[in-house]
Amino acid sequence: MENHIDRKILVFGIVLLFVGASVVVPNLNGDVTRSTSIDPLKTSTEPLGEMIAYQNYSHTVFVGVGTSQNCEPCDPWNQHIHDAYVSGEYDFEYVEMIEFDHEGKVLNKKANEWSKSYGIGAYPTSIFDGDYQRIVGDYPGKLPDVLDTCGSREVADIIANITLSWLGNATMQVNITIQNNESIQYNGHIRAFITEIVSRYDTFGGNPYHFGFLDFAFDKDVFIDAGEEYVNSTVWNGNEHKDNHGDNFGDIIANNIQVTMAIYNNSDGYVDETVRARMSVNTPPYVPYDPIPSNGDTDVVVGIDLSWKGGDPDGDTVTYDVYFGNSSPPQQVSWNQSEVEYDPDILDFETTYYWRVVAWDEHGASAEGPMWHFTTTHPAELEVTITEPTEDSFYLRNTRLFSFPFGTIVYGPIDIKVNVTSSAGTKNVEFYINGKLKENDTEGPYSFRWAPLLCSISTIKVIAYDNIGGQAQDEITVLKWRAHPVLILAGILTLLKLRSRLR
C-alpha cells in the first residue's frame, strides 16, 4: 500500500499490567456525570510489553473501541490504547464508541447501533480493521501482536484523503477523496467518525476518554471504477446533533476535533484504508512585546535602533508595520517588514518619540502592539584633538625634533595620535588624509600610522563619534617630505638664519 510511513517499534519492557476482561451489564445505579475539563493529553508510564521492532504496515489500522462509562476495566484500557497511540510505534487510528453512560443507559444511539452490528456484549471490546481481530477486555500485552497482524495483511490499493474547514458556530465542512488504483471496481463502505480529541465524557475512573465519538460525517456505500477518484463533501453542524441525554454538540471546540475515516471492503467487511484530519484554526500573531528602548525610557541615545519581540503561535510567517514619530499618534514608516527592528536614523536630542508595531500573519490576522514612547538624551560633551603631529613642528621618522615656525614638516612614517574626551563614551575615531578615509579605530588609544610615498601638502582630519550619536573633529595641514634628511635640515637652518637676519 502506498503513502504510508513505516514506524519503528522499540522495546518498552516486559512487565505487563493485566486487568481481566469484564462483562458489563447496564447498571441502573449511580449518577450521570460529564467531564467538563479538557486537559492536555496525558501519557501514563505503564509499560505496554515487548514490541516487535521495525514493523512495516500495509495501511493505517483502524480500531473501534466499544466502551461504557459504567465499565471499570474500560478506564485503564482507555489509557493503555492511548499510550500505544501517542508512542508513535504503531500506524493506527482509533475511536472510543461510548455506548452507555454511568447509569448503564444508552449514551449515544449511533455508538449503540455500531456496537450491535459487531455483536459486542462485553466491555471494553476493541474491533481491529472491521473485526479482522478483536480484543475483549483490558489486555495491553495483546496490543502489539494484534496491531502488527492487522498492519501486515494485504489490502486493496486505494488512497484516501480528508480535510476539515471550520465554518464557525460549531460547524465544519468535511471533504474527502478516495483514489482507486485497482484494475477493477472498488465496492466499499465509508465511515467518517467525528470525535473529540479529549472527550467531554469521562470513564468509570473519572478520566476523560480520548477520541470520544460524537457522530458520523459519512456512513455510506461507495462504488469507484478502476483508476477513478471518488470526491464528496458535507457540512456538519454540532448544534443539530445531540447525544441520548438531549445535549447537543454546539459547544465543540475547533482545535479539539478529529475526524477519522475508515474505508471498509464490502467483500469481507475489513478496513483497507484509514485517514484522519484535525482542524487547522489560525491564531493571530503574538502582540509585539519587549521593546527596545523600553517604554518610558529617558536619556536614550540619538543613534538608537528600535527593536521588539514577536512571532506566531502557529509558526506562521509574520511581517510587521512600524509607526514612528515625535507626535502621537505616529505616522507609519515601514510596511510588511520581516525584521524585528527598525533604524530611524539619528534622532534629535531632548525629544520624545512615539512608536508602535502591528504584526500580521500570512492569513491576514493581525495583532496591534501598544503605544510606546521614549525621550532622547541631552547633547553630550565630546572633543577630539590631534596630539601628534603638532602645529609648527619638525618630525623625523616619527620623532619631533624641534619647533618650526613655518608649519609642520614630516619626514618618513608617522603615527597620527588623537586624544578624545567624551561624557557619553567614545564609539570610534575615523582618520582621513585629504578627505579619504584611511582608518576606523574602535579602541583607544586611537592612532593611525601614515607612510605616504609622495611629497605633498596634506590635510589630516579625524572625526570622533560618541555612543549617543554625537561627533567632533580636528584637522592639521602638514608638508610630507621625502628628500634626504640632511638636505632638509640644511634648508631649514638656512630659513632660520634668514629669519633672524630680517629681525
N, C-alpha and C positions, 0 to 999 in steps of 0.2 A: 504494500500500500504506500502511495507516495505522500509527500508533505508531512511526515511525522518526525518528531525529534526523538532520537534514542536517548533514554535516560539511564545513567549509570546508577546501579543499585549497590549500596555499600552494606557492610555488616554492622548492624545496630546492637548485637548482643545475643545471648542465648536464654536470657531469663524471660519467661512468659508469664503474663498475668491472665489467669483464667477466671472467667465468670460464667457459670453454667447457663445453657440455654433455658429459657423460661417461657412457658405458655402463659400468655396474659389473657385473662377473661375480663371484659369490660367491668369496671368497678364503679358502683353507684355511690360510693362513699368518698368524701373529700371535697375540697373547694376547687373551683376552676380558677387557675391563675394564669397570668400572662406576663412574659418577660418584657419589661419596658426599657431596660438598658441595652444599648448597643455598644458593647465594649470592643476594643481591638481583638482580633482573632488570637486565641491562646493555643499554645502548643505544650502538651504535657511532656514530661521527661520519661514516661513509662516506655520500656523497650518494646519493639514490635517483633522481636525474634530474628532469627537468622534469615537473611535475604539473599537471593541469587544475584550475582554480580553481572553487570553489563548485558542485561536482557534487552533484546530488540523487539519492539511491538509492531505488529502489522497495522494497528489502528489504535485510536484512543478508546479505551474500555469505558463502558457506561455502567454505573451502579445505581440502582434504585433501592433505597432502604425503606422497607416497611417498618414503621415505628409508631410509638404511642407515648403520650405524656404520662400515663399511669403505669409504664413499664420500667421496672427497676433496672434490669440489665441494659436497657436502651441508653441509659445515661453514660456508662463507661464506653459503650460501643460508639456512641456519638463522638467521643474524644479520640478513640483508637483509630477510627477510619479517617478522622480529620488529621491525626498525626501522620498517617501514611500519605495523605494528600499533600500536606504542606512540606513534607520532607523532600518532594521533588524526585523521589526514587522510582516512581511509577507513573506511567502515562494513563491517567484515568480521570474522569469527572464523576461526581456523584450528586444525588438529590435525596434529601430526607423527606419521605412521603409520610407526614404526620397524620395518622388516620384518626386516633382517638384523643380526647382531652383528658384532664386529670380525673374526671369522674367516670371515664370509660365511655363517654358519649362521642358520637361521630363529630370530629372537629372540621374535617374537610371532605365534602361529598366526593370530589374527584379523586382524592387520595384513597378514599374508601373503595371506589369503583376500580381504581388501579390495583389495589391490594386483592380484591376479589378475583380479578382477572388472572392472578397468579396463584390463587388458592391459598393465600397466606393465612395461617391460623395461629402462629406463634410469633412473638416479637422480642428482639428485632429479627427480621428476615431480610437479608440483602440479596437482591436479584442482580446477577452479573451478566451483562450483554444480552438482556432479554431472556434470562433463565438458562443460558448456556452453563452457568454454575450458580450455586447459591450457598450462602452461609446462614444457618439458623442459630441465633444466639450471639453472645459476645465472645468470639474466639479470634483474637488478634493474631494468634500464631498461624491461622489458616490464610490470612490475607495475602502474603507473598505468593504462595503457590497458586491460589485461585486467580489472582490478577495476572500472573505470568502465563497461566494456562489460557486464559481468555485472550491476552495480548498477543500470543504466538499463533493463534489459529488463522486459517486462510479466510479472507473476506473479499467481497466484491470490490472492484476497482472504481470507487466513487469518491469524489472530493466535494466537501461542503464548506460553506462559509455563512456566518451570521453576523449582523451588525445591529447596533441599537442607536436610536436617536431620541434624546429626551425632549419632549414637547411641552413640558411644564404641567403643573397641577396633576401629578401622579399619572401622567400619560406619556407613553413612549411608542415609537414605531419600531417594529421588528422586521428586518429584511433578511431573506435567506436566498441562497443559491446552491444548487446541487448539480454537479457535473458527472454524467455517466460516461466513464471511459471504457465500458464493456462493449463487446461486439453484438450484444443482444439487449432487448429492452429490460430496464430495471423496474421491477414491481416491488414497492415498499410502502412503509408507513412511517410518518414523521411525527415526533412528539417534541415540542419545544416547551420545556419546563421553566416557568418563571419562579425564581427563588430569591429569598433574601439571604445575602451572604452571612450575616449574623441575624438569625431569625427572631421575630417577635415572640415566638413560642419557646418555652423552656422545657427541659427534660424533667424526669422524676426527681433528679437531684438538684433542680433549680438552676442548671446551667443552660445557656442558650443553645439551641440547635444551630448547626451550620448548614447553609444552603437549604433552608426550610421551604418546602413547596407552598406556593400560593395558588397558581392557576396554570393552564396551558395557553400559550400563544398560538400554537398549532397542534392539532391532533387529527391527522387525516392521512388518507392513502395518497401516494404519488406514483405516477407511471411515466418513466423517462425513456425515450427512444435511445438507441445506441448512438453514442457520440454527442448527444444533445444535452442541453442545460435546462434545469428547472429553476424558475425565479418566482418568488412570491413575497408579499409584504402584508403586514397587518398593523393596525393601531390598537393598542390595549390601554384602557383607562381603568386605573385601580379603583376609582370611585364607583364603577359599575359592577364590581365583583366583590364578593364577601365570603367569609367562612361560615360555618354552620351555627356560629353564635350570633350571626347577623351583623358582625363587624366588617365594614368594607375596608378596602386596601388603599383608600385615598390618602393615607399618611406615609406611603412608601418614600424612602429617601433614594435619590437617583444613584449616588455612588455606593449604595448598599444592595444593588440589584444585579443579579447574574441570570442570564437566560441560557440554558443548556439544551441543545437539540441532539436527540438520538435518532438515527435512521435504521429502522428495522427492515430486514429482508422478509417479504411475505412468504417465501418458500419454507422457512424454518422458524421465523419469529426472532432470530438473533440479530444483534446490532452489528452493522457493517461500518458505521462511522459515527463519531461524536464530536461536536464542536460547541464552543461556548463563547459568549460575549458579555462584557461588562460595560456599563455606561461610562462614556467619556464626557465628564462635566467640566467645563472650563472654569477655572478660578482666576480672578483678576490678579495682576501682579502685586507684589508687596508694595505697600506705601513707602516711598523713599524715606530713608532714615539715616541717622548718624552723620549729620552734615559737618563738613569742614570748610570754613570755620564754624564752630559751634554757634547755635542760636544765641544771640545777645552778646557775643564776644566783643570786646573793645581792644584797642591797641593792635589791630590786625594789620599786618604788613601790606603795603600797597601792591606788592608783586604776588599776592596770594592766588593760587588756583583753587577753584571751588570743587569739592568732591562730595560724594554721598554713597550710601549702600542701597542696593535694590535687589532685583531678582524676581523669580516667579515660582510659586509652589508647585506648578505643573511641569516645570522645566522648560517652559516656552521661551522663545527668543523675545527679549524685552528691548524697546527703544525708549528714549527719553526726550521730552521737550523741556527746555530750560527758559525760565523767566528771570530777568535780572535788571536792576537799575537803582537809581538813587531816589526813586519815588515809589509810593505804594498806591495801587498795585503796579508791579514792574512790567515792562514790555517783554514779549517773547524774543529771545536772542538765538535760540537753537531749536532745530526741528529734527526729530527722528534720529538722534544720535545714539550710538550703541555704547559709547564710553560713559563711565560713571564719574566724569569730571568735566569741568569747563574752565577755559582760560579767558578771563575778562580783560586781559592786558593790564597795564599799570594803572592803578586806581588813584584817585585824588586823596590827599591827606585829609584827616579830620572830617570824614564824610560818612554818613550812614547809608548802607546799601541794603536793598531788599531782594530776596530771591526765593523761588520755589521750583520744584521739579514735578512733572507729570509723567508717570510710567505707562507704557502701552504694551500689551502683549500682541502676538501675531493673530489673535482672533478679534482684535478691536476692543478688548476690555481694558479699562484704564484705572489708575489709582493716583489721585492727586495728593501730592505732599503738602505739608503745612507751609505757611509763610514764615520764612526765616529772615533774620536781619543781623547785621554786624556793623561796627564802626571802625574805620581805619585809624592808624596811629598818627601822631603829630610828626612833622619833619624832624629828622634826627641830625645831630652834628656829625659831619663827615668831612675830612680833609686829607689830601694826599700831597706829598712833597717829594720831588726828585732830590735825593741826597747825594747821589753820585751819577754823573759828574755834576760839579757845582759851577756856578757862574764865574767867568773871568779866571779860569784855571787852566794849567797845562798838565796833561796826563800822558805819561809814557808807560806803555804796556801795563795798564790798569792801576798805575800809581800816580797820585797827584804830586808833582814836583814843586810847583810854586804858583803864586798868583800871576795872572796875566791880564793886564788892563784892556787888551783889545778883544776880549771874548774868551771862548772856551775852545781849546785845541786838544784833540785826542789823537794820539799816535798808537796804533796797534789795537787789539781787542780790549774791550772794557766791559765791566759788569755795571749795568744800569740798575741802581738801587733806589727804592722808594720807602717812604715812611707813611703809614696810614693810621689815622686816629678816627674812630667811629664809635658813637654811643650805641649803635644798633648792631655792631659786629660787621666784619668785612666778609663779603661773599667771594670776590675775586678782583684781580687787577689785570688790566689789558695794557700791553706795551705796543706802541705804534712808532714806526720810522717813516717819516714823510707820508703819513696818512695810511700806511699799510700795516695791518695787524701782524705782529711778529710773535707774540707770546700771550697766553692767557694763564696767569698764575693764580691758583686757588688756595695756596697755603703760604703763610708767611714764614720767614721773611721774604718779601716779594722782590724778585730781581730777574734780570734777563741779560745774558752775555751777547754783546753785539760785536761782530767781527766783519765789517764790510770789506769788499775787495777794492773799491774805488775811492779816490779822493773826492770829497764832496762836502758841501754845506748842507747839513741835515737837521731836521726838526724831530726831536724826541718828545713824544707825548704819552702820558699814562692816564688811564681812566680807572678809578676805583669805584666799586659797587658795594653798597651795604646790604644787609639782609631784609630790608623793608622797601627796596626798590629805589633808594636814593643813589646819586652818583656825584663824583667830584673828579677834577682833572688838574694836571700840571704839565708844563712843557718847557723845553730848553732847546736853543739852537746851538749847534757845535760845528766846528770845522774838523772834518776827519781827514788826517794827513797820512800819506804813505811814503814821503821822501825819507832819505836816510836821517836818523835822529840827530847826527852831528850837524848836518846841514840845517835842520830845523832849529836846533839850538843856536847856531851861528846867526841865522836870520833873526831869531827872537832877540839875541843880545844886541844886534845892530839896531833893531827897532827901539829897544830900551835906551840905548845911548843917544839916538836921535831925539827921543822924547825928552831926555834930561837936558840936552843942549837947548832945546826950544824953550825950556823953562828958564 
